[in-house]
Amino acid sequence: MGWKSKGLEPNSKSFVTKKWTLLLCIGCFCAGMLFCDRIWPEAEDKVISREPGFKDERPKLISEGCDPIRKDVHHEPKNILGEVSKTHNAIQTLDKTISNLEMELAAARAMQESIINGSPISDDLKIPETVVKRKYLMVVGINTAFSSRKRRDSVRATWILQGEERKKLEEEKGIVMRFVIGHSATSGGILDRAIEAEDRKHGDFLRLEHVEGYLELSAKTKTYFATAAALWDADFYVKVDDDVHVNIATLGATLASHRSKPRVYIGCMKSGPVLAQKGVRYHEPEYWKFGEEGNKYFRHATGQLYAISRDLASYISINQHVLHKYANEDVSLGAWFIGLDVDHIDDRRLCCGTTDCEWKAQAGNICVASFDWTCSGICRSVERMKDVHRRCGEGKSALGTATF
């Protein structure tokens, strides 16, 4: 029996339409599932990859069917500016660190050149690092020469303490005193051996990496300040000649009154003539730099005694290789500071005459240093130092009772 005989002949057009509609729906469903499977893992990976500390910045997904929409909270510009600011601060900190390291390196280099590679030094200078870094009031360097043994002995017999008293002065008052000398042109020769023997007896020398010579006083002064600054952390560094009488307690009190000033240059300020004529004492070969013939020098401290603060000693130490040296060491020192912001202190108590220091002491105005201008020191100091000390000295108890 056929389809037609039973009246069941289907509508072929309607049958095909329903069949393809069903297949099309199934295909769309599968395609939708495949599309969602690819999108959701990518979104989840991006959310999970964000750090836990940034939960409130996590992208929010709003599901609309199978097409999630990401709404990101963008903070990248703020983060970038923050990182730039941090980098700038880090660079500034690094610059300061480098500057400090350069200062320390310069001091270490000065110590190495003047001590390690120099002439032998006394045992009391080979002190522990912790002692080197302690704070002192002042370092007094007494400029001397190989031929000045008797001058040194006259100073030892009067105003510079010896042995245990000298060490006690360093520990309790923060005052260091040393004779300052370099070495001879023939290093290790008879002159150097004589100084080494004297140092073993007294232990009061500071040996410099410097060849002694009258025309090398500017170089010696520069090396002294660089070496002293490397060895002792002091408020002030003093240079004095070995034929000058000094009252140490009065000097300490004078310098202590200027502690609040960072860059201080103290002495008896003068402005002598620039001597262009060859063969005369204090001749200046570079006289032409100071203007027309007959001009005077700029103000500077007389060479018998002067003091500088820590900052200025560090400045010399760092720049010692480029500081120009004139014929006269006191002129050289003044030239090194002429372009800096330095307080020039003119204190006439640092240059009293040996004829008036006595009545000044009796009047209560004790001199810091005494000498004769005609001799640029105490005339015949070996014979007269004890007499000047008796007449112009501050007294034995002055150092013991002094507070700085």
Phi, psi and omega in degrees: 000127183272170178302319184292322182297333180266357181071024182251026181291117183287160174277102187300326182291317179292323180297315181295321183295314179297322182294313182289330178294318179296315179296322180295321178296316180298319179296317179297321180297316180295317179298321178296319179296318179297320181294315180295322180298328181279324184283313186296315178300323180296317180294319181293321179299320182292324180290316182292328184289343178289147183293149182300328183290354184242041185298321182285353176258006183291136181300136180266131182253126176249114184277121173234096187071234180253012184244089181291142179250125180271128173242100182271143171263105188274119175237015184298319179300317180296317180297321180295316179297322178297318179294322178298317180297318178297319180296319179298316178297321179296322179294319178296317177297320179295320178300316179296320179296317179297319179298316179296320179295324178296320178297313181294323179294319179297318179295318179295321179294321179296319178295318181296316182291324185272335185248302185294315182266006183262199180288163179301144180244161182290157184297330183287348175276340180275066185263157183298157182300325181295326179285322179302324186275355178291159185268132176245159175284308183205153172246121181255110178261119182263107183292126183218172182230170181299326184274006187254035181300317181292325175298316180298319180295326179291327176289318179299329182277355184234274194259353176257131181284159184235156172057229183295328178295322178293318179294323178295323177297321178294317184287318187269325184251348181071035181243120180252133178230128181216145167281134186251124180207151177265224177226169183280170178298330175257089185300132180086007180282193186296325180293317179294321180294326178294318178294320179297320178294318178296323180291323177296329180282317187251330180064035184235034179248149167241110181271134182251155169278081187201138177270121183295146178172144184298324181279002182247022183293325178296317178294322180294318179299316179298315180293323179300309183296321179295318182290316180297319179295329179285327184275319186231131176271094185241161175286326183220153177233125188245141171241130179220147178279156185279006174243029179240140177267133183232136170263104190295317181297319179293321176298315180299317180294323179296314181291321182299332179290348180249017183299329185286350182262123186289325184234095186239137179232108190245134177176188173269104186285139180218173177211078184281170181288149175273114186270112182270340184287129179288150176090346179269158179292141181069025176300137180249102180302331181260038182302329184295340179288344185258018175099206183291157180300136183099354178289168179249161174290163168292165180296133177205160183284141176296149191284351182295321178200132172205163182222148176228155181278172184303315183299322181287324176295321177294322177300316178297317181300315183289323187253016188300333183282347181240000179282126184285142181251123172268176184296323182258129187292328178290326175293319179301313180299316179297323179294325181295335183255353190297331181260009182255164177277084187237139174276113176272114181256114178265103183242109185287351175289349179273004181211049178288150174278154181289348179269341181244355181292333182291310182290333175292320178295321179293332179275000180088003179256072186293135180283149173284313182220147181226139176195176179256125180297328182294336181248001185055031181169188175285122179297131183051056187298328181299318181278331190254352185300318181295323180292316177298320179296320179294320184276326189245359183289157183276352181103150184294329185276354186299315181291323182295326183263355183288141173233135184241000000 
